[in-house]
Amino acid sequence: MGDVRVRPPRMLSPLREHLRDTMWFAPTAGLVGALLLWWVAVEADATLVSVLRDDGDYDTLQDLMRVSEDAKAVISTIGSAMMTFIGVVFSISLVAVQMASGQFSPRVVRLYVRSRITKVTLAGFLATFLFSLMTLTSFDSEEDPRLVSNVPLVESVLAVLMVLLSLFLFVAYVNGTLRMMRVGFVIDRIAREAFRVAVKQPTEEEAAGEALGPETGRIAYQGRAGVLRDVNIARAVRVARRQGVVLRLLPRTGDFVVPGTPLFTVHGGPPPGRRALRYTVSVGVERTFHQDLGFGLRQLSDIALRALSPAVNDPTTAVQALDRIVQFLASVARHPLGTLRHRDRRGAVRLVQPVPGWPDLVDLGLAEIRALAPGNPQVTRRMLAGIDDLLLLVPEDRKAPLVRHRALLEQAVERQVPEAADRAFALLPDRQGIG
């Protein structure tokens, strides 16, 4: 059990995470930014023309018109080529990412969707295309400097600069996409996302004598069926504080819920209305990292299982996944697990949220890999070394799941490896598998 004593979560925290799981927000922001930049550039060009006309400097204005006329061909080329460039680049990249997802796990596609460089590149390309089109509309067919209303000089310069920026983004995007096809980078990204969730876990024990009180009601889930992605903690705490109750979330983040599933139990008073708790929980079609402590282990385990399948037969990748699984378990080895208790500003518990316990995390990280490991001495040796390292780190009351998995692994190797020498080799702990 744990007790959260950190600052309350920000109101926009769930919204920010949901936007990171989409591809529309950054490109839309880029298009809006391009329109605003074009409007500012038009005003700057109009001001420049007005100043030159008021000063009677028509010769300089004529020179600027010639420069902008030369730039018109470049802007036209940019506008016609950019959309073709976008389509080709992202089509090839999506095929590459799909191949990578088939090799590692379908869930790694989320890395591509959440990639900042992917979104920034797409936004930059679309912004350049739109800015170029809007700049073409600013060219004036009038040739007399006394009558011309606009000379898109600033717009042309900005369009060229945006093209140069797009080229740099393209190089960074290709580099990022190629990295996402490498198993080491994919495993590292998954592990880092998992560690971000682990950092939010409590480090203090539950306060003595602190109880929720009797259950006074239950609130059922009403909505479409799906996976519980996260909880808007700030909203739930605020509702519970106004009602003077404690809310206890029943399903864990990552559980599949259907309409009618018990969602909250209420302690200490009448339950709040359904309208007050609307938008408190987010349900979607797949799990996310935001508040899901076990999702990182789930993905690492999937990668290791696929690597150990007869169709792939890549025990080295399984060892890489085990490295990160052991690292993650070590990072939460001394954290209170099982329940998070969220407080209001006065320190009163208002929301109790379940999270996986230590046995759950150990089973998630080791059980399925252990079942396929006996035929791969590289994996058995790495798993034994990892378990031995964890046994040195965890408190005494958390050693039982690790001891159980070690014993089951030894028994499986004894059953499946006929030669005594091979069994001894497979049961020798080695942090590199076969170093």
C-alpha positions in Angstrom: 0.0 0.0 0.0 1.2 3.5 -0.8 0.5 7.0 0.1 1.0 9.8 -2.4 2.4 13.0 -0.9 3.5 14.7 -4.1 1.9 17.7 -5.6 -1.6 17.2 -7.2 -1.5 16.3 -10.9 -2.1 19.0 -13.4 -5.5 19.4 -14.8 -4.3 19.0 -18.4 -2.1 15.9 -17.7 -4.6 13.3 -19.1 -5.4 15.6 -22.0 -1.8 16.1 -22.9 -1.2 12.3 -22.8 -4.2 11.7 -25.0 -3.0 14.3 -27.5 0.4 12.6 -27.6 -1.4 9.4 -28.8 -2.9 11.2 -31.8 -1.5 12.4 -35.1 -3.9 15.3 -35.8 -3.0 17.9 -33.1 0.5 18.8 -34.2 -0.2 19.0 -37.9 -3.3 21.1 -37.2 -1.3 23.4 -34.9 1.3 23.7 -37.7 -1.3 24.7 -40.3 -2.7 27.3 -37.9 0.8 28.6 -37.2 1.5 28.8 -40.9 -1.6 31.0 -41.4 -0.7 33.3 -38.6 2.9 33.6 -39.9 1.6 34.4 -43.4 -0.7 37.1 -42.0 2.2 38.7 -40.1 4.4 38.5 -43.2 1.6 40.1 -45.4 1.4 43.0 -42.9 5.1 43.4 -42.9 5.2 43.5 -46.7 2.4 45.9 -46.8 4.1 48.2 -44.3 7.4 48.0 -46.3 5.5 49.0 -49.6 3.7 51.8 -47.8 6.9 53.2 -46.3 8.7 53.1 -49.7 5.8 54.7 -51.5 5.5 57.5 -48.9 9.2 58.2 -49.3 8.8 58.3 -53.1 11.6 55.6 -53.4 10.0 53.9 -56.4 13.4 52.7 -57.7 13.9 50.5 -54.6 10.3 49.4 -54.9 10.9 48.4 -58.5 14.0 46.4 -57.5 12.0 44.6 -54.8 9.3 43.7 -57.3 11.9 42.1 -59.6 13.3 40.1 -56.7 9.8 38.9 -55.7 9.0 38.0 -59.3 12.1 35.8 -59.5 11.1 34.2 -56.2 7.7 33.4 -57.5 9.0 30.5 -59.6 10.7 29.1 -56.5 7.6 29.4 -54.4 5.5 27.8 -57.1 7.9 24.8 -57.3 7.8 24.4 -53.5 4.0 24.3 -53.5 3.7 21.8 -56.2 6.4 19.4 -54.9 5.8 19.5 -51.2 2.6 17.4 -51.1 4.2 14.7 -53.4 7.2 14.7 -51.1 5.0 14.3 -48.0 3.1 11.4 -49.5 6.1 9.5 -50.6 8.1 9.9 -47.5 5.4 9.0 -45.0 4.1 6.1 -47.1 7.5 4.5 -47.2 8.0 5.2 -43.5 4.6 3.6 -42.5 5.6 0.5 -44.4 8.9 0.4 -42.6 7.2 0.8 -39.2 4.7 -1.9 -40.0 7.5 -4.3 -40.8 9.2 -3.4 -37.5 5.9 -3.9 -35.6 5.6 -7.4 -37.1 9.1 -8.2 -36.0 8.9 -6.9 -32.5 5.2 -6.4 -31.4 2.2 -4.6 -32.8 2.2 -2.3 -29.8 5.4 -0.7 -30.8 3.5 1.3 -33.4 2.6 3.6 -30.5 6.2 4.7 -30.5 5.8 6.0 -34.0 2.6 7.7 -33.2 4.0 9.3 -30.0 7.3 10.3 -31.7 7.8 14.1 -31.4 10.1 14.2 -34.5 7.4 12.5 -36.6 4.8 15.0 -35.6 7.0 18.0 -35.9 8.2 16.9 -39.3 4.6 16.4 -40.6 3.6 19.7 -39.1 6.6 21.4 -40.7 5.9 19.9 -44.2 2.2 20.8 -44.1 3.0 24.3 -42.8 5.5 24.9 -45.6 3.0 23.7 -48.2 0.2 25.9 -46.9 2.5 28.9 -46.5 3.7 28.6 -50.1 0.2 28.4 -51.4 -0.9 31.5 -49.5 2.3 33.3 -50.6 1.3 32.7 -54.3 -1.9 34.5 -53.7 -0.1 37.6 -52.5 1.7 38.2 -55.8 0.4 41.3 -57.6 0.2 41.4 -61.4 0.6 45.1 -61.5 3.9 46.2 -62.9 3.8 49.9 -62.1 5.4 50.5 -58.7 3.1 53.5 -58.1 0.1 51.2 -58.3 1.3 48.0 -56.8 -0.5 47.1 -53.5 1.8 44.4 -52.2 5.3 43.0 -52.8 5.6 39.6 -51.1 9.3 39.9 -50.2 9.1 38.9 -46.6 6.7 36.0 -47.5 9.1 34.7 -50.1 12.1 34.8 -47.7 10.1 33.0 -45.0 8.9 30.4 -47.5 12.5 29.6 -48.5 13.5 29.4 -44.8 10.7 27.0 -44.1 11.9 24.8 -47.0 15.4 24.7 -45.4 13.8 23.9 -42.1 11.8 21.1 -43.7 15.0 19.6 -45.1 16.6 19.5 -41.7 13.4 18.0 -40.3 13.5 15.4 -43.0 17.0 14.3 -42.1 16.1 14.1 -38.4 12.9 12.2 -39.3 14.7 9.6 -41.4 17.2 9.1 -38.6 14.4 8.7 -36.1 12.5 6.3 -38.2 15.6 4.1 -38.8 16.2 4.1 -35.1 12.7 2.9 -34.5 13.4 -0.2 -36.7 16.3 -1.2 -34.4 15.4 -3.5 -31.6 17.8 -1.9 -29.1 16.2 1.5 -29.5 12.7 0.2 -29.4 13.4 -1.7 -26.1 15.1 1.4 -24.7 12.1 3.7 -25.6 9.7 1.2 -24.0 11.8 1.0 -20.9 12.1 4.8 -20.5 8.3 5.2 -20.8 7.9 2.6 -18.2 10.3 4.3 -15.9 8.4 7.6 -16.2 5.4 5.8 -14.8 7.4 4.1 -12.0 8.8 7.5 -10.9 5.3 8.6 -10.1 4.8 5.7 -7.7 4.9 6.4 -3.9 7.9 5.9 -1.7 6.1 6.3 1.6 4.1 3.7 3.5 0.4 4.1 4.4 -0.2 6.2 7.4 -1.0 4.2 10.5 -4.7 4.0 11.5 -5.9 5.5 8.2 -9.1 3.8 7.0 -11.6 4.5 4.3 -14.6 4.0 6.4 -17.7 1.9 5.5 -18.8 1.6 1.9 -21.9 3.8 1.3 -22.5 3.2 -2.4 -21.2 2.0 -5.7 -21.0 3.7 -9.1 -21.2 1.6 -12.2 -19.4 2.4 -15.5 -21.7 3.8 -18.2 -20.1 4.1 -21.6 -18.6 2.2 -24.4 -16.7 -1.0 -23.7 -12.9 -0.7 -23.8 -9.7 -0.6 -21.9 -9.4 1.7 -18.9 -6.7 4.1 -20.1 -6.3 6.5 -17.2 -8.1 8.4 -14.5 -8.4 12.2 -14.3 -7.1 12.3 -10.7 -7.5 16.0 -10.2 -11.2 15.9 -11.3 -11.9 12.8 -9.1 -10.3 14.3 -6.1 -12.2 17.6 -6.5 -15.5 15.8 -6.8 -14.8 13.6 -3.8 -13.8 16.7 -1.7 -17.0 18.6 -2.6 -19.1 15.6 -1.7 -17.1 14.9 1.5 -16.4 11.2 0.5 -13.6 8.9 -0.5 -13.7 7.3 -3.9 -12.1 3.9 -4.4 -11.5 2.9 -8.0 -12.2 -0.8 -8.5 -10.6 -1.7 -11.9 -6.9 -1.2 -12.5 -5.6 0.9 -15.3 -5.4 -1.5 -18.3 -8.5 -3.5 -17.3 -11.2 -4.1 -19.9 -14.5 -2.6 -18.7 -18.0 -3.0 -20.1 -21.2 -1.0 -19.3 -22.4 -1.9 -15.9 -19.0 -2.8 -14.5 -18.6 -1.5 -10.9 -16.2 1.5 -11.3 -16.1 3.3 -7.9 -17.0 2.4 -4.4 -18.0 5.4 -2.2 -16.9 5.7 1.4 -18.1 8.2 4.0 -21.2 9.7 2.5 -23.7 9.6 -0.3 -22.3 9.0 -3.8 -21.8 11.9 -6.1 -24.1 12.2 -9.2 -23.1 10.6 -12.5 -22.8 14.0 -14.1 -20.2 15.1 -11.6 -18.0 12.0 -12.4 -18.4 12.4 -16.2 -15.0 12.5 -18.0 -13.3 11.2 -14.8 -12.1 8.0 -16.5 -10.9 7.5 -20.1 -11.7 4.3 -21.9 -10.2 3.5 -25.3 -9.3 0.6 -27.6 -5.7 0.1 -26.2 -3.6 0.6 -23.1 -1.4 3.6 -22.7 1.7 4.4 -20.6 0.2 7.3 -18.8 -0.9 5.6 -15.5 -0.3 1.9 -16.4 2.5 0.6 -14.4 2.5 -2.8 -16.0 2.2 -1.8 -19.7 5.9 -1.4 -20.2 6.6 -4.9 -18.8 3.8 -6.2 -21.0 5.5 -4.9 -24.2 9.0 -6.0 -23.1 7.6 -9.5 -22.4 5.8 -9.5 -25.8 9.1 -8.7 -27.6 10.9 -11.4 -25.8 8.2 -14.0 -26.5 8.2 -13.2 -30.2 12.0 -13.4 -30.3 11.8 -16.9 -28.6 9.2 -18.2 -31.0 10.4 -20.9 -33.5 9.6 -18.6 -36.4 12.1 -16.0 -35.2 14.5 -17.8 -32.9 16.3 -14.7 -31.7 17.4 -15.3 -28.0 19.7 -12.3 -28.0 16.7 -10.0 -28.4 15.0 -11.8 -25.6 18.1 -11.2 -23.4 17.9 -7.5 -24.3 14.3 -7.4 -23.2 15.2 -9.3 -20.0 17.9 -6.7 -19.2 15.2 -4.0 -19.1 12.7 -6.1 -17.2 15.3 -6.7 -14.5 16.1 -3.0 -14.5 12.4 -2.0 -14.1 11.8 -4.5 -11.3 14.9 -3.2 -9.5 13.6 0.4 -9.8 10.3 -0.5 -8.0 11.8 -3.1 -5.7 11.4 -1.0 -2.6 8.3 1.1 -3.6 5.0 0.5 -1.8 2.8 -1.1 -4.5 -0.8 -2.3 -4.7 -2.7 1.0 -4.0 -2.2 4.7 -4.5 -3.9 7.1 -2.1 -4.5 10.6 -3.6 -5.1 13.5 -1.2 -6.7 16.9 -1.5 -5.0 20.1 -0.5 -5.8 19.6 3.1 -4.2 16.2 3.2 -7.3 14.1 3.3 -7.5 11.0 1.2 -10.0 11.4 -1.6 -9.2 8.8 -4.2 -7.8 5.3 -3.8 -6.4 3.8 -7.0 -5.3 0.2 -7.5 -1.9 -0.6 -9.1 -0.2 -3.9 -9.7 1.5 -5.4 -6.6 5.0 -6.8 -6.5 4.0 -10.4 -7.3 1.9 -9.2 -10.2 4.9 -7.3 -11.7 7.3 -10.2 -11.2 4.9 -12.6 -12.9 4.2 -10.3 -15.7 7.9 -9.8 -16.4 9.1 -13.4 -16.0 6.4 -16.0 -16.2 5.8 -16.2 -19.9 9.5 -15.8 -20.8 10.4 -18.5 -18.3 7.9 -20.9 -20.1 9.9 -20.6 -23.4 13.4 -20.2 -21.9 14.5 -23.8 -21.2 15.5 -24.5 -24.8 17.7 -21.4 -24.9 20.6 -21.5 -22.5 21.4 -17.8 -23.3 18.0 -16.9 -21.9 18.0 -19.2 -18.9 21.4 -18.0 -17.8 20.4 -14.3 -18.1 17.1 -14.9 -16.2 18.9 -16.7 -13.4 21.5 -13.8 -13.1 18.7 -11.3 -13.1 16.7 -13.1 -10.4 19.9 -13.4 -8.3 20.5 -9.7 -8.6 17.0 -8.9 -7.6 17.2 -11.1 -4.6 20.0 -9.0 -3.4 18.0 -5.8 -3.8 14.4 -6.5 -2.7 13.2 -6.6 1.0 12.8 -10.0 2.6 9.0 -10.0 2.2 9.3 -9.6 -1.6 11.7 -12.5 -2.2 9.1 -15.3 -2.4 8.0 -14.6 -6.1 11.6 -14.4 -7.2 12.5 -17.7 -5.4 9.4 -19.4 -6.9 10.3 -18.4 -10.5 13.9 -19.5 -10.0 12.9 -22.9 -8.8 10.4 -23.3 -11.6 13.0 -22.4 -14.2 15.4 -24.9 -12.7 12.7 -27.6 -12.8 11.9 -26.8 -16.4 15.5 -27.1 -17.5 15.9 -30.4 -15.6 12.9 -31.8 -17.4 13.6 -30.5 -20.9 17.4 -30.7 -21.2 18.5 -34.4 -21.2 22.3 -34.0 -21.0 23.7 -33.2 -17.5 26.5 -31.0 -19.0 24.0 -29.0 -20.9 21.8 -28.6 -17.8 24.7 -27.4 -15.8 25.6 -24.9 -18.6 22.0 -23.6 -18.9 21.7 -23.1 -15.1 24.9 -21.1 -14.7 23.9 -17.4 -14.1 25.4 -15.0 -16.6 24.4 -11.3 -17.0 25.2 -11.5 -20.8 23.4 -14.8 -21.3 26.4 -16.3 -22.9 29.2 -13.8 -22.3 
